[in-house]
Amino acid sequence: MTFAQVALRLLLCAPPCLFSCFFVIATAGEAYTQKRAVASRSSVSSVPRAILLRIVRAEDERRWDADLSGLLSDRNRAVRARAALAAGRIGDERAVPALVSLLQNDQDGNVRIMTAFALGETETAAAGDALAAELSKRSPARERARILEALGKITAALPATDETRLKLFRKEITVALEFEAKRSGPDTDLILLGLTAALRARPEGVGKVIAEFLTFGDARIRADAANALARLRAKEGNQQLRGLLASDPDPIVRANAARVLGATEDKEAFAPLLDRALKDTDSRVRVSAIRSLAALKDQRAAEAFRTRISILMALHPSSPRGERNEILEVAVMLGRALQGQDNKEVLLWLTRMRERFNKSAPEVEIAFVRISPQAYLAELGDGAAARRKAQETLLLNWNAASSLAQGLGEIAAMPDSMRDKVPLAEQAQEILRAMLDYRNSGITINTLVAVHSEYATPDVLRAFAAFKPKDLNNVLIAHLEETDVVIRATAAELLGELPPDEVNASALIKALSVALADKQNDAALSILDSLGKQKTAVANEAIKSALDSSDYLVRRHAAALLKAKGEGDFSTRIGTVQTRNSLADYERAISRIGSKVRANVSTSEGPFTIELLPDDAPLTVDNFVQLAKRGYFKGITVHRVVPNFVIQDGDPRGDGNGGPGYSIRCEINQVPYERGAVGMALSGKDTGGSQWFVTHSPQPHLDGGYTVFGKVVSGMEVVDRITRGDVIRDIVITETGPGRKAATRRRTGKSGV
């Protein structure tokens, strides 16, 4: 075992209070957790700048051509590896034969490793065939690890109709894991990447094999095994997991153990889950245990939380923000455990929490409705008064209106046996209808700031649709004419969930012609999806019209839909990307390779520092740097926080749908999603822009799916404290490195909010 492995094991097994004693060891451990990316990062600096410029440009344009193909046979192994990565990122099926040849014949191990990774990125059946064949050979462990990972990704992308391949690939993944579980000197990388492959490929009965890794001495293996079991909802390791939850020294293992026990609704785990939810010193474990108690829906949890609720109720609104994340999880748990119980004590607590969160926390609103929908609607008032109050809420605070809509929509999901279900549903439906008609309310609100009431409309539409009103299609068709692109996208999506209909199809076709001219492609993509569900020739012709779009993603989506509908192969119409980057942009981006680039982030909770990774994702880093320099992130709120998972920022709308008005290409790389990894948020391949996230803990299921372009190197305790609604005050970029003077980029405006 290497020193780095020993160091990592010591670090992961140390209690939180001892972390400060392991500074040197932590450095070695970090080096170990990042070693899977070392080859790609160290070799890219060996690629001549002129050649790298050609590769990056082809990659950005999604252009597979003779020039890039020729680089796969370059004498420089670093060039071959980097060209292979580009071919995988581009994803053109025509590149697969060349990549397979490189995997089978190249004499350099690092080139073969990168080629295996690239083949996985293509997500093609032919690539899977080649990878499965290579897996049966006696390749070095590092190569087999990447082959296994790639095979898992391809298996997840295969259609259900490809039964022969699915069966073969899943068997190969299972056999590889079984071998590692039983042999005397198992390979850590192969196990970790194999576990990720298994959770993606979902082989039948693989839970039994994965459970064997719960006994391994390496805490990271135990944690990833539990993570895989949680995502597979596999029960095979539950007995061991109950023990790990109670006594494992590593908090991520305990947290993931709690997740499995909740995902599998293990009733026998109630006592250890409750114990950890109330007593664990690590908030990630407490939150995971609370979530799992919510899944069990056991009323005893609410009773046991009485003391904890009293403590949380006594907290001042200025109390540590991390506590607020826990409050929201407790609210969800209480809503599930006490559904329909009309518990006055808990309703009082939820009422106070509603005020604390300015009625803008959907978790609290939904919990209140689950416990007593009667009390929730009574608080709004009767008839016209309730409708007017809801409209006023929407005109004053779109966040509160969105939360209100989600609360009202929960009534639709309540069991039909609930007392007064029909009149309550009718009342909720009418309030939502009034919210959709807020512009005709006659209410005048004088405010000095933009309220953006339209931001709440997508959630109001979804809640309204949950009641399945008779005129739903008419309401949705009317919203296809809204100016806000997200509203139109939501209306189109909901129309697609209705049975195929000529009237709906006609409205979607009309809306598509407008959406194809949008700067933001959300509506166009959503309309295409819904047209794909219409079973008419005229709908298919409308989809074909999108092949002429100037947007690469729209063309690609249209071609995929037409192929799936049996209308033919239009892949030649996809073409390349009309990139917004110039030669100067590419040169600036690759000039940072080998340099130290940091983003010093100031938030309302304190500062943290990100080390950006231009070697691994030069264009993504450049995009982030340019946005920061022009002050784009200043004043933006953190719109999403999922404890023990991520915080997410970079949306100027604040509802998860905003961006800079353009998309950037993914730069998927081999950097793993460890704690503190910084990634680019997506709504599909190549849809990044300005939204980014930081992981609270290792998230292996994100590896190879989202671009990692940075890592937090200081201030993770601040990241852990951040809750939804906190603000990015400022970002300062510093750059130092070979041939560069230390440069501090101008602050993005004033430091205050």
C-alpha positions in Angstrom: 0.0 0.0 0.0 1.3 3.4 -0.9 1.9 6.3 1.5 -1.0 8.1 -0.1 -3.3 5.2 0.4 -2.3 4.9 4.1 -2.8 8.6 4.5 -6.2 8.6 2.9 -7.4 5.7 5.1 -6.1 7.5 8.3 -7.8 10.7 7.3 -11.1 9.2 6.4 -11.2 7.1 9.6 -10.3 10.1 11.8 -13.1 11.8 13.9 -13.9 15.4 12.8 -12.1 16.8 15.8 -8.8 15.3 14.6 -8.9 16.7 11.1 -6.7 19.6 12.0 -4.0 17.2 13.1 -3.7 15.7 9.6 -2.6 18.6 7.4 0.3 16.7 5.8 -1.6 13.5 5.6 -4.6 15.3 4.1 -2.4 16.6 1.3 -1.3 13.1 0.5 -4.9 11.8 0.7 -6.1 14.6 -1.7 -3.3 13.5 -4.1 -4.7 10.0 -4.0 -8.3 11.0 -4.6 -7.2 13.0 -7.6 -4.8 10.5 -9.0 -7.2 9.2 -11.6 -6.9 12.6 -13.4 -3.2 13.0 -13.1 -2.3 11.4 -16.5 -4.6 13.8 -18.4 -3.5 16.8 -16.5 0.2 16.3 -16.7 0.2 15.2 -20.4 -1.8 18.1 -21.8 1.1 20.5 -21.1 3.2 18.3 -23.5 0.9 19.0 -26.4 2.3 21.7 -28.6 0.2 24.9 -28.4 -0.6 25.0 -32.1 -1.9 21.5 -32.1 -3.8 22.0 -28.8 -5.5 25.0 -30.4 -6.6 22.9 -33.3 -8.0 20.2 -31.0 -9.8 22.6 -28.7 -11.4 24.4 -31.6 -12.6 21.2 -33.2 -13.9 20.1 -29.9 -15.8 23.3 -29.3 -17.3 23.1 -32.8 -18.2 19.4 -32.3 -16.3 18.7 -35.5 -14.8 15.3 -36.3 -12.7 15.5 -39.4 -9.6 14.2 -41.1 -7.4 16.7 -39.2 -8.5 15.4 -35.8 -8.5 11.8 -37.0 -4.9 12.2 -38.2 -3.8 13.3 -34.7 -4.7 9.9 -33.3 -1.6 8.6 -35.0 0.7 11.4 -34.0 4.2 10.4 -32.7 3.6 12.4 -29.5 1.6 10.2 -27.1 0.2 13.3 -25.4 -1.3 14.5 -28.7 -2.8 11.1 -29.3 -4.4 11.0 -25.8 -5.7 14.6 -26.1 -7.1 13.9 -29.6 -8.8 10.8 -28.3 -10.5 12.8 -25.5 -11.7 15.3 -28.1 -13.2 12.6 -30.3 -15.1 11.2 -27.3 -16.4 14.6 -26.3 -17.5 15.3 -29.8 -19.4 12.0 -29.8 -19.5 11.5 -33.5 -20.2 7.8 -34.3 -17.7 8.0 -37.2 -14.9 8.3 -34.7 -15.6 5.0 -33.0 -13.6 2.7 -35.3 -10.5 4.9 -35.0 -10.8 5.0 -31.2 -11.3 1.2 -31.1 -8.1 0.8 -33.1 -6.2 3.1 -30.8 -7.5 1.2 -27.7 -6.4 -2.1 -29.2 -3.1 -1.2 -30.7 -1.5 1.8 -29.0 1.6 0.9 -27.1 1.2 3.6 -24.4 -0.9 2.7 -21.4 -2.0 6.3 -20.7 -3.3 6.7 -24.3 -5.3 3.5 -24.0 -6.8 4.7 -20.7 -7.8 8.0 -22.2 -9.2 6.2 -25.3 -11.3 3.9 -23.1 -12.7 6.9 -21.3 -13.4 8.6 -24.7 -15.2 5.6 -26.0 -17.5 5.7 -23.0 -18.3 9.3 -23.9 -19.6 8.3 -27.3 -22.3 6.2 -25.7 -22.5 4.0 -28.8 -23.2 0.3 -29.0 -20.2 -0.3 -31.2 -18.0 1.2 -28.6 -19.6 -1.0 -26.0 -18.8 -4.1 -28.1 -15.1 -3.2 -28.2 -14.9 -2.3 -24.5 -16.5 -5.6 -23.5 -14.0 -7.5 -25.7 -11.1 -5.6 -24.1 -12.4 -6.3 -20.6 -12.0 -10.0 -21.1 -8.2 -9.5 -21.7 -5.6 -9.4 -19.0 -5.1 -5.7 -19.2 -3.4 -3.6 -16.5 -5.8 -2.7 -13.6 -5.8 1.0 -14.4 -6.9 0.3 -18.0 -9.5 -2.2 -16.9 -10.9 0.3 -14.4 -11.5 2.9 -17.2 -12.9 0.2 -19.5 -15.3 -0.8 -16.8 -16.4 2.7 -16.2 -17.0 3.4 -19.9 -18.9 0.2 -20.3 -21.3 1.2 -17.5 -21.9 4.6 -19.1 -22.7 3.0 -22.5 -25.0 0.3 -20.9 -27.0 3.1 -19.3 -27.5 4.8 -22.7 -28.6 1.7 -24.6 -32.2 1.3 -25.5 -34.2 -1.3 -23.7 -34.8 -3.1 -27.0 -31.1 -4.0 -27.3 -31.5 -6.9 -24.9 -28.6 -9.0 -26.0 -26.0 -6.2 -25.4 -27.6 -5.2 -22.1 -27.4 -8.7 -20.8 -23.8 -9.1 -21.9 -22.5 -5.8 -20.7 -24.2 -6.1 -17.3 -22.8 -9.5 -16.8 -19.3 -8.3 -17.6 -19.6 -5.5 -15.0 -20.9 -7.9 -12.4 -18.2 -10.5 -13.1 -15.5 -7.8 -12.8 -16.8 -6.7 -9.4 -17.1 -10.3 -8.1 -13.5 -10.9 -9.0 -12.3 -7.8 -7.1 -14.4 -8.7 -4.1 -12.8 -12.1 -3.8 -9.2 -11.6 -4.8 -6.4 -11.1 -2.2 -5.1 -7.8 -3.6 -8.0 -5.9 -5.0 -7.4 -2.6 -6.9 -9.0 0.4 -5.4 -9.6 2.3 -8.6 -11.1 -0.7 -10.3 -13.5 -1.2 -7.4 -14.6 2.5 -7.3 -15.1 2.8 -11.0 -16.7 -0.6 -11.1 -19.2 0.5 -8.5 -20.1 3.5 -10.5 -20.5 1.3 -13.6 -22.8 -1.0 -11.6 -25.1 1.8 -10.4 -25.4 3.1 -14.0 -25.8 -0.3 -15.7 -28.1 -1.7 -13.0 -27.3 -5.5 -13.4 -29.9 -7.8 -11.9 -28.8 -9.1 -8.5 -25.6 -6.9 -8.3 -26.6 -5.7 -4.9 -25.3 -8.9 -3.3 -21.9 -8.3 -4.9 -21.8 -4.6 -4.0 -22.6 -5.5 -0.3 -19.4 -7.4 0.0 -17.4 -4.2 -0.3 -19.1 -2.8 2.9 -16.6 -4.9 4.9 -13.5 -3.4 3.2 -11.0 -1.4 5.3 -10.9 1.5 2.9 -13.6 4.0 4.0 -14.0 5.4 0.5 -14.8 1.9 -0.8 -17.4 1.4 1.9 -18.9 4.8 1.2 -19.1 4.3 -2.6 -20.6 0.8 -2.1 -23.3 2.3 0.1 -23.9 5.1 -2.4 -24.4 2.5 -5.2 -26.8 0.5 -3.0 -28.8 3.6 -2.3 -29.1 4.5 -5.9 -30.1 1.0 -6.8 -32.4 0.7 -3.8 -30.8 -2.6 -3.1 -31.5 -4.3 0.3 -28.8 -6.9 0.3 -26.4 -5.0 2.6 -29.0 -3.6 5.1 -27.9 -5.7 8.1 -24.3 -4.5 7.7 -25.4 -1.0 7.0 -27.4 -0.7 10.2 -24.1 -1.5 12.0 -22.1 1.0 9.9 -24.7 3.7 10.5 -24.2 3.2 14.3 -20.5 2.9 14.5 -18.5 3.6 11.3 -15.8 6.3 12.1 -16.3 7.9 8.6 -19.2 10.3 8.4 -19.7 9.8 4.6 -20.1 6.0 5.2 -22.6 6.7 8.0 -24.5 9.2 5.8 -24.6 6.8 2.8 -25.7 4.0 5.1 -28.6 6.1 6.3 -29.5 6.8 2.6 -29.7 3.1 1.8 -31.9 2.3 4.8 -34.3 5.0 3.8 -34.3 4.2 0.1 -35.1 0.6 0.9 -37.6 1.6 3.6 -36.0 -0.6 6.1 -38.4 -0.6 9.1 -35.8 -2.4 11.3 -33.5 0.7 10.9 -35.9 3.1 12.6 -34.0 3.1 16.0 -30.5 3.6 14.6 -31.8 6.2 12.1 -33.5 8.1 14.9 -30.4 7.9 17.0 -28.1 9.4 14.3 -30.7 12.0 13.3 -30.7 13.4 16.8 -27.2 12.7 18.0 -24.7 12.5 15.2 -22.1 15.3 15.4 -21.9 15.5 11.6 -24.7 17.5 9.9 -24.4 15.4 6.7 -25.2 12.2 8.7 -28.1 13.9 10.6 -29.6 15.2 7.4 -29.4 11.8 5.6 -30.9 10.1 8.7 -33.8 12.6 8.8 -34.5 12.1 5.1 -34.6 8.3 5.7 -37.0 8.7 8.6 -39.2 10.7 6.3 -39.2 7.7 3.9 -40.3 5.4 6.7 -43.3 7.6 7.6 -43.2 6.5 11.2 -45.2 8.7 13.6 -42.7 7.8 16.4 -40.1 10.0 14.7 -42.3 13.1 15.2 -42.8 12.3 18.9 -39.0 11.7 19.4 -38.3 15.0 17.7 -40.3 17.1 20.1 -37.2 18.2 22.0 -35.3 18.9 18.8 -38.2 20.9 17.5 -38.2 23.0 20.6 -34.6 23.8 20.2 -35.0 24.7 16.5 -38.0 26.8 17.3 -36.0 28.8 19.9 -33.3 29.6 17.4 -33.1 33.2 16.4 -33.5 34.0 12.7 -29.8 35.0 12.7 -28.7 31.6 13.9 -26.2 29.6 11.9 -27.5 29.1 8.4 -26.5 25.4 8.5 -29.2 24.9 11.0 -31.8 26.1 8.5 -30.9 23.3 6.1 -31.7 20.9 8.9 -34.9 22.7 9.7 -36.2 22.1 6.2 -35.3 18.4 6.3 -37.1 18.1 9.7 -40.2 19.8 8.1 -40.2 17.3 5.2 -39.9 14.4 7.7 -42.8 15.7 9.9 -45.0 16.2 6.8 -44.6 12.5 5.8 -44.8 11.1 9.3 -47.9 13.0 10.4 -49.8 13.2 7.1 -53.5 13.9 7.8 -52.9 14.0 11.5 -53.7 17.7 12.1 -51.1 17.9 14.8 -51.5 21.3 16.4 -48.1 21.4 18.0 -46.3 20.7 14.8 -48.5 23.1 12.8 -47.6 25.8 15.3 -43.9 25.1 14.7 -44.4 25.1 10.9 -46.3 28.4 11.1 -43.3 29.9 12.8 -41.0 28.4 10.3 -43.1 29.8 7.5 -42.6 33.3 8.9 -38.8 32.6 9.4 -38.5 31.7 5.7 -40.8 34.4 4.5 -43.2 31.7 3.2 -40.6 31.0 0.5 -39.6 27.5 1.5 -41.7 24.9 -0.4 -40.6 22.2 2.0 -42.4 23.9 4.8 -45.5 24.7 2.7 -45.8 21.1 1.5 -45.3 19.7 5.0 -48.1 22.0 6.4 -50.5 20.8 3.6 -49.7 17.1 4.3 -50.5 17.5 8.0 -53.6 19.6 7.5 -54.7 20.9 4.1 -57.8 22.3 5.9 -55.7 24.5 8.1 -53.5 25.5 5.2 -56.4 26.7 3.1 -58.1 28.3 6.1 -55.1 30.5 6.6 -55.6 31.9 3.1 -59.2 32.7 3.7 -62.4 31.9 1.8 -63.4 32.4 -1.8 -62.5 35.7 -3.3 -60.3 36.7 -0.3 -58.1 33.7 -0.8 -57.7 34.3 -4.5 -56.8 37.9 -4.0 -54.3 37.1 -1.3 -52.6 34.6 -3.6 -52.5 37.1 -6.4 -51.0 39.7 -4.0 -48.4 37.2 -2.9 -47.4 36.6 -6.6 -47.2 40.3 -7.3 -45.0 41.0 -4.2 -42.7 37.9 -3.9 -42.5 35.3 -6.7 -40.5 32.9 -4.4 -43.4 32.9 -1.9 -45.9 32.5 -4.7 -43.9 29.5 -6.1 -43.9 27.9 -2.7 -47.6 28.6 -2.2 -48.3 26.9 -5.6 -46.3 23.8 -4.7 -48.2 23.6 -1.4 -51.5 23.9 -3.1 -50.5 21.3 -5.7 -49.8 18.8 -3.0 -53.5 18.6 -2.3 -53.9 16.9 -5.6 -51.6 14.1 -4.5 -53.5 13.5 -1.2 -55.4 10.2 -1.0 -59.0 10.2 -2.2 -60.0 8.9 1.2 -58.9 12.2 2.8 -61.7 14.1 4.5 -63.2 16.8 2.3 -60.8 15.9 -0.6 -63.1 17.1 -3.4 -64.0 20.6 -2.0 -60.4 21.2 -0.8 -59.2 20.3 -4.3 -61.7 22.6 -5.9 -60.7 25.5 -3.7 -57.0 24.9 -4.4 -57.6 24.7 -8.1 -59.5 28.0 -8.1 -56.7 29.8 -6.2 -54.2 28.5 -8.7 -56.4 29.6 -11.6 -56.5 33.1 -10.1 -52.7 33.1 -9.8 -52.4 32.3 -13.5 -54.7 35.3 -14.2 -52.8 37.7 -11.9 -52.4 40.3 -14.7 -56.1 40.8 -14.8 -56.5 41.1 -11.0 -56.6 44.9 -11.0 -54.2 44.9 -8.0 -51.6 47.6 -8.1 -48.3 47.0 -6.2 -45.8 49.9 -5.8 -42.3 48.6 -5.5 -38.9 50.0 -6.3 -37.4 46.6 -7.3 -38.4 44.2 -10.1 -40.6 41.5 -8.7 -40.6 39.1 -11.8 -43.9 37.6 -10.9 -43.6 35.5 -14.1 -40.9 33.4 -12.5 -43.5 31.7 -10.4 -45.8 30.8 -13.3 -44.1 27.5 -14.2 -44.7 26.2 -10.7 -48.2 27.5 -10.7 -48.9 25.7 -14.1 -47.5 22.4 -12.8 -49.6 22.6 -9.6 -52.7 23.5 -11.6 -52.1 20.6 -14.1 -51.9 18.2 -11.1 -55.6 18.6 -10.6 -56.3 17.6 -14.3 -59.0 20.3 -14.9 -61.2 19.8 -17.9 -59.9 23.0 -19.6 -56.2 22.2 -18.9 -55.2 22.1 -22.6 -56.8 25.5 -23.2 -54.9 27.0 -20.3 -51.6 25.5 -21.4 -52.1 26.6 -25.1 -52.8 30.2 -23.9 -49.4 30.1 -22.0 -47.6 29.0 -25.2 -48.0 32.7 -26.2 -46.2 34.1 -23.2 -43.0 36.1 -23.7 -41.1 34.3 -21.0 -39.3 31.3 -22.5 -39.5 29.2 -19.4 -43.3 29.6 -19.1 -43.6 28.5 -22.8 -41.3 25.5 -22.2 -43.3 24.4 -19.2 -46.6 24.8 -21.0 -45.3 22.7 -23.9 -43.9 20.0 -21.6 -47.3 19.7 -19.8 -49.1 19.5 -23.1 -46.9 16.7 -24.1 -48.1 14.8 -21.0 -51.7 14.9 -22.3 -53.0 12.3 -24.8 -52.1 13.2 -28.5 -54.6 15.7 -29.8 -54.8 17.6 -33.1 -55.6 20.9 -31.4 -52.6 20.6 -29.1 -50.4 19.5 -32.0 -51.5 22.5 -34.0 -50.7 24.9 -31.1 -47.3 23.3 -30.5 -46.4 23.7 -34.2 -47.4 27.3 -34.1 -45.4 27.9 -30.9 -42.3 26.1 -32.4 -42.0 28.7 -35.2 -41.7 31.4 -32.5 -39.4 29.3 -30.2 -36.9 28.7 -33.0 -36.1 32.4 -33.0 -35.6 32.5 -29.2 -32.1 33.4 -27.9 -32.7 30.7 -25.2 -33.6 27.2 -26.5 -35.6 25.9 -23.6 -39.0 26.4 -25.3 -37.9 25.0 -28.6 -36.5 21.8 -27.1 -39.6 21.3 -24.9 -41.9 21.8 -27.9 -40.0 19.3 -29.9 -40.3 16.7 -27.2 -44.1 17.2 -27.1 -44.4 17.1 -30.8 -42.5 13.8 -30.7 -45.4 12.4 -28.8 -47.9 13.5 -31.4 -48.7 10.7 -33.8 -49.3 12.7 -36.9 -47.3 13.4 -40.1 -47.8 17.1 -39.7 -46.1 17.0 -36.3 -43.2 15.1 -37.9 -42.8 17.7 -40.6 -42.7 20.4 -37.9 -39.9 18.5 -36.2 -38.0 18.4 -39.5 -38.2 22.2 -39.8 -36.1 22.4 -36.7 -33.2 20.8 -38.6 -32.7 24.2 -40.1 -32.3 25.9 -36.8 -29.1 27.8 -36.1 -28.9 26.1 -32.7 -26.8 23.0 -32.7 -28.7 21.5 -29.7 -32.1 22.0 -31.4 -30.8 20.3 -34.7 -29.4 17.4 -32.7 -32.5 16.9 -30.7 -34.7 17.1 -33.8 -32.6 14.5 -35.6 -32.8 12.2 -32.5 -36.5 12.4 -32.3 -37.0 11.7 -36.0 -34.8 8.7 -35.8 -36.6 7.3 -32.8 -40.0 7.8 -34.6 -38.7 5.9 -37.6 -38.7 8.9 -39.9 -35.1 8.3 -41.1 -31.5 9.2 -40.2 -30.9 13.0 -40.4 -27.6 13.0 -38.6 -25.9 14.7 -41.6 -28.2 17.7 -41.0 -26.8 18.2 -37.5 -23.6 19.8 -38.7 -21.2 21.6 -36.4 -21.6 24.3 -33.7 -21.6 27.9 -34.7 -19.4 28.7 -31.7 -19.3 32.1 -30.2 -15.6 31.8 -29.4 -13.0 33.5 -31.6 -9.3 32.6 -32.2 -8.4 35.0 -29.4 -10.8 33.3 -27.0 -9.2 29.9 -27.7 -5.7 31.3 -27.3 -6.6 33.0 -24.0 -8.2 29.8 -22.7 -5.2 27.5 -23.4 -2.7 30.1 -22.2 -3.8 29.3 -18.7 -2.7 25.7 -18.9 0.0 25.1 -16.3 -1.0 28.2 -14.4 -2.6 28.6 -11.0 -6.0 30.2 -11.4 -8.2 30.9 -8.4 -11.6 32.3 -7.8 -12.0 33.9 -4.4 -15.7 33.8 -3.7 -17.3 36.1 -1.1 -20.7 35.2 0.1 -23.2 36.4 2.7 -21.9 33.4 4.9 -18.2 34.1 4.4 -15.5 33.4 1.8 -14.3 30.3 0.1 -11.6 29.8 -2.6 -11.9 27.7 -5.7 -8.8 26.5 -7.6 -9.9 26.4 -11.2 -8.6 23.6 -13.5 -7.7 25.0 -16.9 -5.7 21.9 -17.8 -8.8 19.8 -17.6 -11.5 22.3 -18.8 -9.9 25.3 -20.5 -13.0 26.7 -22.1 -15.2 26.2 -19.1 -12.7 27.9 -16.9 -12.4 30.8 -19.4 -16.2 31.2 -19.5 -16.3 31.3 -15.7 -13.4 33.8 -15.5 -15.0 36.1 -18.1 -18.4 36.1 -16.4 -16.7 36.8 -13.0 -14.7 39.7 -14.5 -17.7 41.4 -15.8 -19.6 41.1 -12.5 -22.1 38.6 -13.7 -22.2 36.7 -10.4 -22.5 39.7 -8.1 -25.7 39.6 -6.1 -26.9 36.3 -7.4 -28.6 34.1 -4.8 -27.7 30.5 -4.2 -31.0 29.0 -5.6 -30.4 25.4 -4.8 -29.0 23.6 -1.7 -29.3 19.8 -1.2 -27.4 19.0 2.1 -24.8 16.3 1.7 -25.0 16.8 -2.1 -24.5 20.2 -3.6 -25.0 24.0 -3.4 -25.8 25.5 -6.8 -25.4 29.1 -8.0 -25.0 31.2 -11.1 -28.7 31.7 -12.1 -29.7 35.4 -12.5 -33.4 34.4 -12.4 -33.0 32.5 -9.2 -35.4 29.8 -10.2 -32.9 27.3 -11.7 -33.8 28.2 -15.3 -31.6 31.2 -15.9 -28.3 31.6 -17.8 -26.1 34.0 -19.7 -28.1 33.7 -23.0 -25.7 31.1 -24.6 -24.6 27.6 -24.1 -21.1 26.2 -23.8 -19.9 22.7 -24.7 -19.2 20.1 -22.0 -15.5 19.3 -21.3 -16.0 16.0 -19.6 -12.8 14.9 -17.9 -11.4 12.3 -15.5 -11.4 14.5 -12.4 -13.6 12.8 -9.9 -16.4 14.5 -7.9 -14.8 14.5 -4.5 -15.9 16.7 -1.6 -15.5 20.3 -2.8 -15.5 19.6 -6.5 -16.9 22.4 -8.7 -18.9 21.4 -11.7 -21.0 22.9 -14.5 -24.7 22.4 -14.1 -26.6 21.1 -17.1 -30.1 20.4 -18.4 -28.6 18.0 -21.0 -25.3 17.5 -22.9 -23.6 20.8 -23.9 -26.2 23.0 -22.2 -23.9 24.7 -19.6 -23.7 28.4 -19.3 -23.3 30.1 -15.9 -24.8 27.8 -13.3 -22.2 25.9 -11.3 -22.3 23.7 -8.2 -20.0 22.5 -5.3 -20.3 19.0 -3.9 -20.6 18.5 -0.1 -19.3 15.0 -0.4 -18.0 12.5 -3.0 -20.6 12.0 -5.8 -19.3 9.3 -8.0 -22.5 9.0 -10.1 -21.6 12.5 -11.5 -18.2 11.4 -12.7 -18.0 11.6 -16.5 -21.4 13.2 -16.8 -20.7 16.8 -15.7 -17.7 19.0 -16.4 -15.4 19.4 -13.3 -13.6 22.7 -13.7 -12.5 23.5 -10.1 -12.1 22.4 -6.5 -12.6 24.2 -3.3 -9.2 24.6 -1.6 -10.3 26.6 1.4 -13.5 27.6 3.1 -15.5 24.3 2.8 -16.9 25.0 6.2 -18.5 28.1 4.6 -19.9 25.9 1.7 -21.4 23.6 4.3 -23.2 26.5 6.0 -24.7 28.0 2.9 -28.4 27.6 2.5 -30.9 28.5 -0.2 -31.2 32.3 -0.5 -27.6 33.1 0.5 -25.9 35.6 -1.8 -22.7 35.7 -3.8 -21.4 39.1 -3.0 -18.3 39.1 -5.1 -15.8 36.9 -7.0 -12.1 37.8 -7.5 -10.0 35.9 -10.0 -6.2 35.6 -9.5 -3.8 34.1 -12.0 -0.2 33.1 -11.5 2.0 30.7 -13.4 4.8 30.2 -16.0 5.2 33.3 -18.1 2.6 35.2 -16.1 2.9 37.9 -13.5 0.6 37.5 -10.5 -2.6 39.1 -11.7 -5.6 40.0 -9.6 -8.7 40.6 -11.7 -10.8 43.6 -10.7 -13.4 43.0 -8.2 -16.9 42.4 -9.7 -18.4 45.6 -8.4 -18.8 46.7 -4.7 -18.3 44.2 -2.0 -21.6 44.9 -0.3 -25.0 43.6 -1.3 
